[in-house]
Amino acid sequence: MFASFWRTDDGRTPAERAEAFGIDLSLIEENLRLTPEQRMDRNQDAINLIDSLKEGMS
């Protein structure tokens, strides 16, 4: 199963192999377009949401 993913002599790029294997690269590409500060802000927003949800459950 993984042998075809790691194979490098098939003429495909790593991204093409990942997509053929079923990996969705769109979220990675979207996040890499952001600055490090923007990614940290999104991460903090997610942490704040989780904290709010935890408070709501107690």
N, C-alpha and C positions, 0 to 999 in steps of 0.2 A: 504494500500500500504506500508506504513512505518512499520506497525506492524510486518511483516515478517522480515524486516531488523533488527529491534531492539530485536527480539526474541533471547533469549540466551539458550533456552532448546532444541535446534534442533540438538545438537551434532556437529555443525560446528564451526570453528574458526571465529573470527571477519573478517579475510582476506577472508575466503571462503564465508562468508555472503556478504561481500562487492562486491566480484566478481560476485556472483549470482545475486546481485541487479543491476549489470551493471557498477560498478565502476572500472576503469582501474587503478590498483595500480602500474603499471610498471614505470611511471614517478616518483612517490613518492619513490619507491625502488631505482631507479637510482640516484636520488638526495641525498638520505640518505647514499649512498656509498661515496659521496664526503665529503671532510672536510668542516667545516664552512667557511674557507677562500675561497675554491673553489666555494662554493655556492654564496658567496658575490661577487666574481669576475664575475660569470655568470649573477648575477643580475645587476651588473654595466654595463656589456656588453649590456644587454637588454635595460637599461636606455639610454645608449649612442646611440643605434640604434634608439630608439624612438625619441630622440632629433635630430638626423640627419634627420630622415624622416619629422619631424615637420619643420625643417629649409628648407628642399627641397620643402615643400608645400607653403612656404610664399614668 
